[in-house]
Amino acid sequence: MQWLFLFLAIIGEVIGTSALKASDGFTKIVPSIIVVAGYAVAFFFLSLTLKDNINIGVVYAIWSGVGVSLISVIGYLYYKQSLDIPALLGIALIIIGVMIINLYSKSVMH
């Protein structure tokens, strides 16, 4: 169940962060409400993820790494923000790092 909770936490964080840009500094009410709701969902499910005996550093690395990668894609597709080679390389390294943690770390419960 902790992987489902982590997935839901990531989705909540991505929705909240995407709406953060649209909130225009919390001056637009609907995106601002989505920000608060998205982060509430994210932290709620992140807390459920951490109820099990799972390494908090690993959970946070996966949560933030996948979130950064997805937000970068959303920024590119939805907000038309470009990504240069160093940004793409950095995102690739984040993805590789999350994969290494999941595939090889003994700190991750499978």
Steps between C-alpha positions, in 0.01 A plus 500: 500500500786741569581517127141593418511767772831630362356510148199700625733733692699564182182568299376743766834681504513524121145636484572750778824619346346529153220713644753709692622650175142563387409663834710803402631555851172387660309780325273259308259320731432171316865410434582607858239259637644224278848575641383460858295189421784344298754550776252380765452179302876471444592535866214282618605210278868565567424463873319172432799380299725567797278308745663179381858431590639659185805723482393866507799606288413249231134600502590867474753435223241314295222751575706803412691341210194373320321826579782711352504288187124516449483874572774558244299314238184693591691827485624410154167377364250729671693819577725479191814528713812379326752261647863534400756220492622550861138495625423183306821339624415592859149358467644182346738467796209542741307225320807275498550566872141405580537184290822404679333549837201288400693225327811460715460660842442271794331796671195459276236246599379302196 
